[in-house]
Amino acid sequence: MSYDIQAIFSVIRLTISFLFVFGFVTPLFFEHAGKKRGIDRIVFSWVGLGGLIIIGTFMLVNLHIYDFISILFCLLMLPLLVHFFKRKWEGSTVTDIFNRGENRIVANHVLFIEKVKNLSWADLKQRIFKKPTINPENPYSIAAVGIGILASVLRIIPSIQNSAPFSRVWYFELDAVKGLSLQEYFSGYPTPKGMHSIINFFSTITQVSPEMILHIIGALISFFLAVIIFWVMRDLTKRRHQSAALLSALIYAVFPTLFLPVSMELESELTSLSFSLCFALPTMLFFLRNIRSGGKTPWFYIFMGIVATGLTNVFVLLMVLLPFMLVGILSIPQKYFFKRFGKITLYLISIYVLTLAPYIIYCLVSGLSVGTFFQDQLFNTQVFSFTTDLIVPIEELSLIYFYAGITLFAGFLIRLFVQKKKRIGDEMVFLMLFVFISYLYTPFFDYQYVYIDPDQLNSFYGMLICIFFGLSMYSIFIFLEWIIKPVEKITPYIMPIITLGMVVFLFAYQGGLRKSSMLPKTEPNGFFNAYYDIINERIPYTYATVGPELDRELAKNRHFFMNYQFFLDNYGVIDSLYQQYLMVPDDQRPEVQEVPPASIFLFVEKPPYGSIQQGILYDAQNTMRDIEQWLVTFRQLEGRKVRVYYETEEAIVYEIVNRDDESTIGGVLRNIYPTEEGRAARLFK
């Protein structure tokens, strides 16, 4: 199967699994999420279960008992334990708790039997052919999902066209994902592993290789972020004028290069920044909902969001989520401000200390500097800005956003005093944060004295700008409705038309749809086209690969590996010893057999040798020539078998076959069930 088909089917499998886990399974156990519908249901489930997966993985790996069964058992037991201790807290005995659970199971079973017994063909027909009721919000939600799909498609094209990683960071992320299966969490340095925990979990349940997930998930995150932006904007505006929320999602999905300090090329790659924002943005909204509703939004989801964000990216936790929550506290109603301020502050201090505790404790135990750790997390040299297509330079654009944000905030402030509202609106909390972040990008701000990395802040600033576009459009019509009452009747019809007009104008100004044009800067595509075929059809640890030293991360927990230099220096001796071993009669061979793998794959680049990054393989030209010369000599030896496994214009992959039918799945099955006799003979006809 070609690589692009594998990638497309991997995307489909991951999407279906995501919707099944967070849209169907999780709400069965989370009561609050189960009451929600549509996007709300998915987001609540994502933060709740996603946080538990990250926490559970952290605990189980550090206890050295992590595997799929243990994390599944942990997730299934948590709701039961919570229910058990809740009943114990209420005064119930252990016997009463189990009797009540047994009675509930029996009652539900009897109720199900009665429903099936009384179900007639007419009732079944009525349910199947029942005329669907159309919710006025459904078209907007469907449109938001469509926009998210468009955002993903525009960014995933390079990942479908190119199988090779785009940067060396991919290898380090892969090492972290595979390390979890080997019970390695903090391997010498306390690096956040929340993103890797989720990838490891979904790789297990979907059987999509972690290499493939890491390569395509950057675009899938763009889909989720586009939907989250729509969801956040819709909640900020109390579900009024949802065309504005669609505009916010469209700015992120289709027109990011014009107005945001991000690029589609960088969004095609997976980063913990974008991944952590998938937790941070919903957590911000949960926090505002909790304040708005007087605590009706469960703190569980806020706690899970904070912990998941902190275990994924410390910068987003401290420089994005924490400032928003500090500003959000100001939205507590005046009547209950002092009563709730202490409680909320205590909750936040406790959960933030608990989230950062693993890093601090590990640093203290390992003799590492805590200050150095936080400095490394707040300043990441691997993150950089690439904003060549902005309509104006980012400093000038931020000045426009800064003054526009102040103007809009002043308008809402005047409206607050005139209408004598008891609390500042959620949109005002957002505008305060937006104005502050915009100020950081203006020439007025000096980064010299503050621990803020603007390159890492770009992703969040881009999200804020998208929401600001929608909020600006929403505010114009809200103020018009406030000042001129008759406008309220025509606004629902005018806003979709204006939104469509703005999209058409921006589409023409941008020159059509722009897709990511990211190209690999690591190894030839042919290497990875062949590699994905190998791991899909070969049995682990029956083969070895020969490639650059960095490819050792690919081999981790899957197969044997030799770098080019080791192969050239040592495999000749290994092969000679193996040939001597074959000369010994079977009954005289030792019980412990040290033989080379059944197949050895050599990844060789073709002239002009420009596809392998020099940082990955120094002097690739001479190395490839040495490999080719070695193969010429090896082929002349008696009894050696070398074949071309895969070939493209830029790469060729050779297979040294030491033993037939010991590496492929089909070959092993034929060895177990010989085709010449019995039932297997009939199967292989």
C-alpha positions as CSV (number, residue, x, y, z in Angstrom):
1,M,0.0,0.0,0.0
2,S,1.4,3.4,-1.0
3,Y,2.3,5.9,1.7
4,D,-0.4,8.5,0.8
5,I,-3.1,5.8,1.1
6,Q,-1.7,4.7,4.5
7,A,-1.7,8.4,5.7
8,I,-5.3,9.0,4.5
9,F,-6.6,5.9,6.2
10,S,-4.7,6.7,9.4
11,V,-6.4,10.1,9.5
12,I,-9.8,8.4,9.1
13,R,-9.0,5.9,11.9
14,L,-7.8,8.6,14.3
15,T,-10.8,10.8,13.6
16,I,-13.3,8.0,14.1
17,S,-11.6,6.8,17.3
18,F,-11.5,10.4,18.6
19,L,-15.2,10.9,18.1
20,F,-16.0,7.4,19.5
21,V,-13.9,7.9,22.6
22,F,-14.8,11.5,23.4
23,G,-18.3,11.7,21.8
24,F,-19.8,8.4,22.8
25,V,-17.8,6.5,25.5
26,T,-16.7,9.3,27.8
27,P,-20.2,10.9,28.3
28,L,-21.4,7.5,29.6
29,F,-19.1,8.0,32.6
30,F,-19.0,11.8,33.0
31,E,-22.5,13.0,34.1
32,H,-22.0,16.6,33.2
33,A,-20.5,15.9,29.8
34,G,-23.3,13.5,29.1
35,K,-25.9,16.2,29.5
36,K,-24.2,18.3,26.8
37,R,-24.7,18.1,23.0
38,G,-22.7,18.7,19.9
39,I,-19.4,20.5,20.3
40,D,-19.9,21.1,24.0
41,R,-20.1,17.4,24.6
42,I,-16.8,16.7,22.7
43,V,-14.9,19.5,24.4
44,F,-16.0,18.6,28.0
45,S,-15.1,15.0,27.3
46,W,-11.8,15.9,25.8
47,V,-10.7,18.0,28.8
48,G,-12.0,15.6,31.4
49,L,-10.8,12.3,29.9
50,G,-7.8,13.8,28.2
51,G,-6.6,15.1,31.6
52,L,-7.2,11.8,33.3
53,I,-5.2,10.0,30.5
54,I,-2.3,12.3,31.0
55,I,-2.4,12.1,34.8
56,G,-2.9,8.3,34.7
57,T,0.0,7.8,32.3
58,F,2.3,10.0,34.5
59,M,1.5,7.9,37.5
60,L,1.6,4.5,35.9
61,V,4.9,5.1,34.0
62,N,6.6,6.3,37.2
63,L,5.3,3.2,39.0
64,H,6.7,1.1,36.0
65,I,3.3,-0.6,35.4
66,Y,2.2,1.4,32.3
67,D,0.6,-0.5,29.4
68,F,-2.8,-0.3,27.7
69,I,-4.5,-2.6,30.1
70,S,-3.3,-0.7,33.2
71,I,-4.4,2.7,31.8
72,L,-7.8,1.3,30.7
73,F,-8.3,-0.3,34.2
74,C,-7.3,3.0,35.8
75,L,-9.8,5.0,33.7
76,L,-12.6,2.5,34.4
77,M,-12.0,2.3,38.1
78,L,-11.8,6.1,38.7
79,P,-15.6,6.7,38.3
80,L,-16.4,3.8,40.5
81,L,-13.9,4.9,43.2
82,V,-15.3,8.5,43.0
83,H,-18.8,7.2,43.4
84,F,-17.7,4.9,46.3
85,F,-16.0,7.6,48.3
86,K,-18.8,10.1,47.6
87,R,-21.3,7.7,49.2
88,K,-18.9,7.0,52.1
89,W,-18.7,10.7,52.7
90,E,-22.5,10.9,52.8
91,G,-22.5,8.3,55.5
92,S,-23.4,5.1,53.6
93,T,-21.8,1.8,54.7
94,V,-19.9,-0.4,52.3
95,T,-22.7,-3.0,52.3
96,D,-25.3,-0.3,51.4
97,I,-23.1,1.0,48.6
98,F,-22.8,-2.4,47.0
99,N,-26.5,-3.3,47.6
100,R,-27.6,0.0,46.0
101,G,-25.3,-0.6,43.0
102,E,-26.7,-4.2,42.6
103,N,-30.3,-2.9,42.8
104,R,-29.6,-0.3,40.2
105,I,-28.1,-2.8,37.8
106,V,-31.1,-5.2,38.2
107,A,-33.6,-2.3,37.8
108,N,-31.9,-1.1,34.6
109,H,-31.9,-4.7,33.3
110,V,-35.6,-5.1,34.1
111,L,-36.5,-1.8,32.5
112,F,-34.6,-2.7,29.3
113,I,-36.4,-6.1,29.1
114,E,-39.8,-4.3,29.5
115,K,-38.9,-1.8,26.8
116,V,-37.9,-4.6,24.4
117,K,-41.0,-6.6,25.3
118,N,-43.4,-3.7,24.7
119,L,-41.7,-2.5,21.5
120,S,-43.9,-3.0,18.5
121,W,-43.2,-2.7,14.8
122,A,-45.2,0.5,14.7
123,D,-43.1,2.1,17.5
124,L,-39.9,1.0,15.8
125,K,-41.1,2.4,12.5
126,Q,-42.1,5.6,14.1
127,R,-38.6,6.0,15.7
128,I,-36.7,5.2,12.5
129,F,-38.8,7.4,10.2
130,K,-39.4,10.1,12.8
131,K,-39.2,13.6,11.1
132,P,-36.0,15.2,12.4
133,T,-36.3,18.5,14.2
134,I,-33.9,21.2,13.1
135,N,-32.1,23.1,15.8
136,P,-31.4,26.7,14.6
137,E,-27.8,26.3,16.0
138,N,-27.1,23.1,14.0
139,P,-26.3,24.8,10.7
140,Y,-23.7,27.0,12.4
141,S,-22.1,24.0,14.2
142,I,-22.0,22.0,11.0
143,A,-20.4,25.0,9.2
144,A,-17.8,25.2,12.0
145,V,-16.9,21.5,11.6
146,G,-16.7,22.1,7.8
147,I,-14.3,25.0,8.4
148,G,-12.2,22.8,10.7
149,I,-12.0,20.2,8.0
150,L,-10.9,22.8,5.5
151,A,-8.2,24.0,8.0
152,S,-6.9,20.5,8.4
153,V,-6.9,19.8,4.7
154,L,-4.9,22.9,3.9
155,R,-2.3,22.0,6.4
156,I,-2.1,18.2,5.9
157,I,-1.3,18.2,2.2
158,P,2.5,18.3,2.8
159,S,2.2,15.4,5.3
160,I,0.3,13.4,2.7
161,Q,2.7,14.3,-0.1
162,N,5.9,13.8,1.9
163,S,6.5,10.8,4.2
164,A,9.8,12.2,5.6
165,P,9.7,14.3,8.8
166,F,9.9,18.1,8.3
167,S,12.5,18.7,11.1
168,R,14.7,16.8,13.5
169,V,12.4,17.7,16.4
170,W,10.1,15.0,15.1
171,Y,12.7,12.4,16.1
172,F,13.0,13.7,19.7
173,E,9.2,13.7,20.0
174,L,9.1,10.1,18.7
175,D,11.7,9.1,21.3
176,A,9.5,10.5,24.1
177,V,6.4,8.7,22.8
178,K,8.2,5.4,22.6
179,G,9.9,5.9,26.0
180,L,6.5,5.8,27.7
181,S,6.1,2.2,26.7
182,L,9.5,1.5,28.1
183,Q,8.5,3.1,31.5
184,E,10.6,6.2,30.9
185,Y,8.9,9.5,31.8
186,F,11.5,12.0,33.0
187,S,14.7,10.6,31.4
188,G,17.4,12.7,32.9
189,Y,15.4,16.0,32.6
190,P,11.8,16.9,33.6
191,T,10.3,17.5,30.1
192,P,6.5,17.7,29.9
193,K,5.0,14.5,28.3
194,G,1.3,15.2,28.2
195,M,1.1,15.4,24.4
196,H,3.2,12.2,24.1
197,S,0.8,10.4,26.6
198,I,-2.2,11.1,24.3
199,I,-0.3,10.0,21.2
200,N,0.8,6.8,22.8
201,F,-2.8,6.1,24.0
202,F,-4.3,6.6,20.5
203,S,-1.5,4.7,18.8
204,T,-2.4,1.7,21.0
205,I,-6.2,1.8,20.4
206,T,-6.0,2.6,16.6
207,Q,-2.8,0.6,15.8
208,V,-1.6,3.6,13.8
209,S,2.2,3.8,14.3
210,P,3.4,6.7,16.5
211,E,5.6,7.8,13.6
212,M,2.5,8.3,11.4
213,I,0.6,10.0,14.1
214,L,3.4,12.5,14.8
215,H,3.6,13.2,11.1
216,I,-0.1,14.0,10.5
217,I,-1.4,15.2,13.9
218,G,-0.3,18.8,13.5
219,A,-3.0,19.2,10.8
220,L,-5.6,17.4,12.9
221,I,-4.9,19.7,15.8
222,S,-5.6,22.6,13.4
223,F,-9.1,21.1,12.8
224,F,-9.8,20.9,16.6
225,L,-8.4,24.4,17.2
226,A,-10.7,25.9,14.5
227,V,-13.7,24.3,16.1
228,I,-12.6,25.4,19.6
229,I,-12.2,29.0,18.4
230,F,-15.8,28.9,17.1
231,W,-17.0,27.3,20.3
232,V,-15.2,29.9,22.5
233,M,-16.5,32.8,20.4
234,R,-20.0,31.5,20.5
235,D,-20.0,31.2,24.3
236,L,-18.5,34.7,24.7
237,T,-21.4,36.1,22.7
238,K,-24.0,34.0,24.5
239,R,-24.8,32.2,21.2
240,R,-26.0,35.5,19.6
241,H,-25.0,36.3,16.0
242,Q,-23.1,33.1,15.4
243,S,-21.9,34.4,12.1
244,A,-19.3,36.3,14.0
245,A,-18.1,33.0,15.5
246,L,-17.8,31.5,12.0
247,L,-15.7,34.5,11.0
248,S,-13.3,33.9,13.8
249,A,-12.9,30.2,12.8
250,L,-12.4,31.2,9.1
251,I,-9.7,33.7,9.9
252,Y,-7.7,30.9,11.6
253,A,-8.5,28.2,9.0
254,V,-8.1,30.1,5.7
255,F,-6.5,33.5,6.3
256,P,-3.9,33.1,9.0
257,T,-1.0,34.4,7.0
258,L,-2.6,37.8,6.5
259,F,-3.5,38.7,10.1
260,L,-1.8,36.2,12.5
261,P,1.9,35.9,13.6
262,V,1.8,32.2,12.5
263,S,2.3,30.4,9.2
264,M,0.6,27.3,7.8
265,E,4.1,25.8,7.3
266,L,4.8,25.8,11.0
267,E,1.3,24.6,11.8
268,S,1.8,21.6,9.7
269,E,4.2,20.3,12.3
270,L,3.2,19.0,15.7
271,T,4.2,21.2,18.6
272,S,3.3,21.0,22.3
273,L,2.3,24.6,22.2
274,S,-0.6,24.0,19.8
275,F,-1.5,20.8,21.6
276,S,-1.6,22.4,25.0
277,L,-3.8,25.2,23.7
278,C,-6.4,22.5,23.0
279,F,-6.7,22.2,26.8
280,A,-6.0,25.8,27.8
281,L,-8.7,27.5,25.7
282,P,-11.6,25.3,26.9
283,T,-10.3,25.6,30.5
284,M,-10.4,29.4,30.2
285,L,-14.0,29.2,29.1
286,F,-14.9,26.6,31.8
287,F,-13.4,29.0,34.4
288,L,-15.6,31.9,33.1
289,R,-18.6,29.7,33.0
290,N,-18.0,28.7,36.6
291,I,-17.8,32.3,37.8
292,R,-20.8,33.2,35.7
293,S,-23.0,30.4,36.9
294,G,-21.9,30.6,40.6
295,G,-20.1,27.3,40.6
296,K,-22.5,25.2,38.5
297,T,-19.7,24.2,36.0
298,P,-17.8,21.5,37.9
299,W,-14.4,22.3,39.1
300,F,-13.3,18.9,38.0
301,Y,-13.0,20.0,34.4
302,I,-11.1,23.2,35.3
303,F,-8.7,21.1,37.4
304,M,-8.2,18.6,34.6
305,G,-7.6,21.4,32.1
306,I,-5.0,23.0,34.3
307,V,-3.1,19.8,35.0
308,A,-3.3,18.6,31.4
309,T,-2.0,22.0,30.2
310,G,0.8,22.0,32.7
311,L,1.9,18.4,31.9
312,T,1.9,19.3,28.2
313,N,3.6,22.8,28.1
314,V,4.7,24.8,31.1
315,F,4.9,28.0,29.0
316,V,1.2,27.9,28.2
317,L,0.4,27.1,31.8
318,L,2.3,30.1,33.3
319,M,2.2,32.6,30.5
320,V,-1.2,32.0,29.0
321,L,-3.6,30.2,31.3
322,L,-2.5,31.7,34.6
323,P,-2.8,35.4,33.4
324,F,-6.2,34.7,31.9
325,M,-7.5,33.3,35.2
326,L,-6.1,36.1,37.2
327,V,-7.9,38.6,35.0
328,G,-11.0,36.3,35.0
329,I,-11.3,36.6,38.8
330,L,-12.3,40.3,38.2
331,S,-15.5,39.1,36.6
332,I,-16.9,37.7,39.9
333,P,-20.1,39.6,40.7
334,Q,-19.7,42.5,43.1
335,K,-22.2,41.1,45.5
336,Y,-20.2,37.8,46.0
337,F,-16.7,39.1,45.2
338,F,-15.1,38.8,48.6
339,K,-17.0,35.6,49.4
340,R,-15.8,33.8,46.3
341,F,-12.5,35.5,45.8
342,G,-10.7,33.6,48.6
343,K,-12.2,30.2,47.7
344,I,-11.3,30.5,44.0
345,T,-7.8,31.8,44.7
346,L,-7.2,28.9,47.1
347,Y,-8.3,26.4,44.5
348,L,-6.1,27.9,41.8
349,I,-3.0,28.1,44.1
350,S,-3.5,24.5,45.2
351,I,-3.9,23.1,41.7
352,Y,-1.0,25.1,40.2
353,V,1.3,24.0,42.9
354,L,0.2,20.4,42.5
355,T,0.7,20.7,38.7
356,L,4.2,22.1,39.0
357,A,5.3,19.9,41.9
358,P,6.5,16.9,39.7
359,Y,9.0,19.2,37.9
360,I,10.2,20.9,41.0
361,I,10.6,17.6,43.0
362,Y,12.4,15.9,40.2
363,C,14.8,18.9,39.9
364,L,15.5,18.9,43.6
365,V,16.0,15.1,43.7
366,S,18.2,15.0,40.6
367,G,20.3,18.0,41.7
368,L,19.1,20.2,38.8
369,S,18.5,23.9,39.1
370,V,14.8,24.8,39.4
371,G,15.4,28.2,38.0
372,T,17.2,26.8,35.0
373,F,14.3,24.4,34.3
374,F,11.8,27.2,34.2
375,Q,14.0,29.3,32.1
376,D,14.3,26.5,29.6
377,Q,10.5,26.1,29.5
378,L,9.8,29.8,29.1
379,F,12.5,30.3,26.4
380,N,12.5,27.7,23.7
381,T,15.2,28.2,21.0
382,Q,13.5,25.6,18.7
383,V,10.4,27.8,18.3
384,F,10.8,30.7,15.8
385,S,8.7,33.2,14.0
386,F,7.9,33.0,10.3
387,T,5.4,35.7,9.2
388,T,6.5,37.0,5.8
389,D,3.0,37.3,4.4
390,L,1.4,39.6,7.0
391,I,-0.4,42.6,5.5
392,V,1.9,44.9,7.6
393,P,4.8,44.1,9.9
394,I,3.8,42.5,13.2
395,E,4.8,45.6,15.3
396,E,2.5,47.9,13.2
397,L,-0.3,45.3,13.1
398,S,-0.1,44.9,16.9
399,L,-0.5,48.7,17.3
400,I,-3.7,48.5,15.3
401,Y,-4.9,45.6,17.4
402,F,-3.9,47.4,20.6
403,Y,-5.8,50.6,19.9
404,A,-8.8,48.8,18.5
405,G,-8.9,46.6,21.6
406,I,-8.8,49.6,23.9
407,T,-11.6,51.3,21.9
408,L,-13.8,48.2,22.0
409,F,-13.1,47.7,25.7
410,A,-14.1,51.3,26.4
411,G,-17.4,50.8,24.5
412,F,-18.2,47.7,26.6
413,L,-17.2,49.6,29.8
414,I,-19.6,52.5,29.0
415,R,-22.3,49.9,28.3
416,L,-21.6,48.2,31.6
417,F,-22.1,51.4,33.6
418,V,-25.2,52.6,31.6
419,Q,-26.9,49.2,32.0
420,K,-25.8,48.9,35.6
421,K,-24.6,45.3,35.3
422,K,-23.4,43.5,38.4
423,R,-20.3,41.9,36.8
424,I,-18.0,42.6,33.9
425,G,-18.8,40.5,30.9
426,D,-16.7,37.6,29.6
427,E,-15.9,39.6,26.5
428,M,-14.4,42.3,28.6
429,V,-12.1,39.7,30.3
430,F,-11.0,38.6,26.9
431,L,-10.4,42.2,25.7
432,M,-8.3,43.0,28.7
433,L,-6.0,40.0,28.0
434,F,-6.0,40.8,24.3
435,V,-4.9,44.4,24.8
436,F,-2.2,43.2,27.2
437,I,-0.8,40.6,24.8
438,S,-1.0,43.1,21.9
439,Y,1.0,45.6,23.9
440,L,3.8,43.0,24.3
441,Y,4.2,43.0,20.5
442,T,4.3,46.8,20.1
443,P,7.6,48.8,20.0
444,F,6.6,50.2,23.4
445,F,7.5,46.9,25.2
446,D,11.0,46.0,26.2
447,Y,11.5,42.2,26.5
448,Q,14.9,42.6,28.3
449,Y,13.4,42.6,31.8
450,V,10.5,40.1,31.4
451,Y,10.5,36.3,31.0
452,I,8.3,36.3,27.9
453,D,9.2,34.5,24.7
454,P,7.3,36.2,21.9
455,D,8.0,33.3,19.5
456,Q,6.2,30.8,21.9
457,L,3.4,33.4,22.5
458,N,2.6,33.6,18.7
459,S,0.2,30.6,18.7
460,F,-1.9,32.0,21.5
461,Y,-1.8,35.5,20.2
462,G,-3.0,34.1,16.9
463,M,-6.0,32.5,18.6
464,L,-6.8,35.8,20.4
465,I,-6.7,37.7,17.1
466,C,-9.1,35.3,15.5
467,I,-11.6,35.7,18.3
468,F,-11.0,39.5,18.3
469,F,-12.1,39.7,14.6
470,G,-15.4,37.9,15.4
471,L,-15.9,39.9,18.6
472,S,-15.4,43.2,16.7
473,M,-18.0,42.3,14.2
474,Y,-20.4,41.1,16.9
475,S,-19.8,44.3,18.9
476,I,-20.6,46.6,16.0
477,F,-24.1,45.1,15.7
478,I,-24.6,44.8,19.4
479,F,-24.0,48.6,19.9
480,L,-26.2,49.4,16.9
481,E,-29.0,47.3,18.4
482,W,-28.4,49.0,21.8
483,I,-28.6,52.5,20.3
484,I,-31.1,51.9,17.5
485,K,-33.7,49.3,18.5
486,P,-35.2,48.6,15.0
487,V,-31.8,47.3,13.9
488,E,-32.3,44.3,16.1
489,K,-34.9,42.9,13.6
490,I,-32.7,42.9,10.6
491,T,-29.4,42.0,12.2
492,P,-29.9,38.2,11.9
493,Y,-30.2,38.6,8.2
494,I,-27.5,41.2,7.6
495,M,-24.7,39.5,9.6
496,P,-24.4,36.3,7.5
497,I,-24.4,38.4,4.3
498,I,-21.7,40.7,5.7
499,T,-19.6,37.7,6.9
500,L,-19.9,36.1,3.5
501,G,-18.9,39.4,1.8
502,M,-15.8,39.7,4.1
503,V,-14.8,36.2,3.3
504,V,-15.1,36.7,-0.4
505,F,-13.1,39.9,-0.2
506,L,-10.3,38.3,1.8
507,F,-10.3,35.3,-0.5
508,A,-9.8,37.6,-3.5
509,Y,-7.2,39.7,-1.6
510,Q,-5.2,36.6,-0.6
511,G,-5.3,35.2,-4.2
512,G,-7.3,32.1,-3.4
513,L,-6.7,29.3,-1.0
514,R,-3.2,29.0,0.4
515,K,-2.1,25.6,1.5
516,S,1.0,24.7,3.4
517,S,4.1,24.2,1.3
518,M,6.3,22.6,3.9
519,L,9.0,20.3,2.6
520,P,11.1,17.7,4.5
521,K,14.5,18.9,5.7
522,T,15.6,15.6,7.2
523,E,15.9,12.6,4.8
524,P,14.6,11.5,1.4
525,N,10.9,10.6,1.1
526,G,11.9,7.2,-0.3
527,F,13.5,6.2,3.0
528,F,10.2,6.7,4.8
529,N,8.0,5.3,2.0
530,A,10.0,2.1,2.4
531,Y,10.1,2.3,6.2
532,Y,6.3,2.4,6.6
533,D,6.0,-0.6,4.3
534,I,8.6,-2.5,6.3
535,I,7.0,-1.9,9.7
536,N,3.5,-2.9,8.3
537,E,4.6,-6.2,6.8
538,R,7.5,-7.4,8.9
539,I,7.5,-8.9,12.4
540,P,9.3,-6.8,15.1
541,Y,12.9,-7.8,15.9
542,T,13.2,-10.2,12.9
543,Y,15.0,-7.5,10.9
544,A,17.5,-4.6,11.2
545,T,17.8,-1.3,9.4
546,V,20.9,0.5,8.5
547,G,20.7,4.3,8.3
548,P,21.9,7.6,10.0
549,E,22.4,7.5,13.7
550,L,19.3,9.6,14.3
551,D,17.2,6.7,12.9
552,R,18.0,4.8,16.1
553,E,14.8,6.5,17.5
554,L,12.8,4.7,14.8
555,A,14.2,1.4,15.8
556,K,13.5,1.9,19.5
557,N,11.1,-0.8,20.8
558,R,10.6,-2.2,17.3
559,H,13.6,-3.7,15.5
560,F,17.4,-3.9,15.4
561,F,19.5,-1.0,14.1
562,M,23.0,-0.2,12.8
563,N,24.3,3.1,11.7
564,Y,26.3,3.4,8.5
565,Q,29.7,3.4,10.1
566,F,29.1,0.5,12.4
567,F,27.7,-1.5,9.4
568,L,30.7,-0.8,7.2
569,D,33.2,-1.6,10.0
570,N,31.5,-4.7,11.5
571,Y,29.0,-6.4,9.4
572,G,31.6,-8.1,7.2
573,V,32.9,-10.0,10.3
574,I,29.3,-10.7,11.5
575,D,28.5,-12.2,8.1
576,S,31.6,-14.3,8.1
577,L,30.8,-15.8,11.5
578,Y,27.3,-16.5,10.4
579,Q,28.5,-18.4,7.3
580,Q,30.8,-20.5,9.5
581,Y,27.8,-21.2,11.7
582,L,25.8,-22.4,8.7
583,M,28.5,-24.9,7.9
584,V,28.0,-26.7,11.3
585,P,25.4,-29.6,11.1
586,D,22.1,-28.9,12.8
587,D,22.6,-31.4,15.6
588,Q,26.0,-29.9,16.6
589,R,24.9,-26.3,16.7
590,P,24.7,-24.7,20.2
591,E,21.3,-24.2,21.8
592,V,22.0,-20.4,22.2
593,Q,22.2,-19.1,18.7
594,E,23.7,-15.7,18.0
595,V,22.8,-15.0,14.4
596,P,22.1,-11.8,12.4
597,P,18.4,-10.9,11.8
598,A,16.6,-12.6,8.9
599,S,16.6,-9.4,6.9
600,I,18.7,-6.3,6.9
601,F,17.5,-3.1,5.1
602,L,20.1,-0.6,3.8
603,F,18.8,2.9,3.2
604,V,20.9,4.4,0.4
605,E,20.6,7.9,-1.1
606,K,21.2,8.3,-4.8
607,P,23.3,11.1,-6.4
608,P,23.6,14.1,-6.1
609,Y,23.2,13.3,-2.4
610,G,21.4,16.4,-1.3
611,S,18.3,15.0,0.5
612,I,19.9,14.0,3.9
613,Q,20.4,17.0,6.2
614,Q,24.1,17.5,7.0
615,G,23.2,17.6,10.7
616,I,21.7,14.1,10.4
617,L,24.5,12.6,8.3
618,Y,27.9,14.3,7.8
619,D,29.6,13.7,4.5
620,A,26.6,11.8,3.0
621,Q,28.2,11.6,-0.4
622,N,31.3,9.5,0.7
623,T,29.2,7.4,3.0
624,M,26.8,6.4,0.3
625,R,29.6,5.6,-2.1
626,D,31.2,3.4,0.6
627,I,27.9,1.6,1.0
628,E,27.5,1.0,-2.7
629,Q,31.1,-0.3,-3.0
630,W,30.5,-2.6,-0.1
631,L,27.4,-4.0,-1.7
632,V,29.3,-4.7,-5.0
633,T,31.9,-6.7,-3.1
634,F,29.2,-8.5,-0.9
635,R,27.2,-9.6,-4.0
636,Q,30.3,-11.4,-5.4
637,L,30.5,-13.7,-2.3
638,E,28.9,-17.1,-2.6
639,G,25.5,-17.7,-1.0
640,R,24.7,-14.0,-0.4
641,K,21.3,-12.7,-1.4
642,V,20.7,-9.0,-1.9
643,R,17.6,-7.6,-3.6
644,V,16.2,-4.1,-4.2
645,Y,13.3,-3.7,-1.8
646,Y,12.2,-0.1,-2.8
647,E,13.5,2.4,-5.2
648,T,12.7,6.1,-6.2
649,E,14.5,8.8,-8.1
650,E,16.3,9.9,-4.9
651,A,16.7,6.8,-2.8
652,I,17.1,3.0,-3.0
653,V,16.5,0.5,-0.2
654,Y,18.4,-2.8,-0.4
655,E,17.4,-6.0,1.6
656,I,20.1,-8.5,2.6
657,V,18.2,-11.7,3.0
658,N,19.9,-14.0,5.5
659,R,16.9,-16.4,5.9
660,D,13.8,-16.6,3.8
661,D,10.3,-16.5,5.3
662,E,11.5,-15.5,8.8
663,S,10.7,-11.8,8.6
664,T,7.4,-11.4,6.8
665,I,4.1,-12.3,8.5
666,G,3.1,-14.5,5.6
667,G,6.4,-16.3,5.6
668,V,6.2,-17.1,9.4
669,L,2.6,-18.4,8.9
670,R,3.8,-20.7,6.1
671,N,6.6,-22.0,8.4
672,I,4.0,-22.8,11.1
673,Y,1.4,-24.2,8.7
674,P,3.2,-25.8,5.7
675,T,1.4,-25.4,2.5
676,E,2.1,-28.9,1.3
677,E,-0.1,-30.8,3.7
678,G,-3.3,-30.5,5.8
679,R,-5.7,-27.7,6.2
680,A,-3.1,-25.0,5.3
681,A,-2.6,-26.6,1.8
682,R,-6.3,-26.0,1.1
683,L,-6.0,-22.4,2.3
684,F,-3.0,-21.5,0.2
685,K,-4.4,-22.9,-3.1
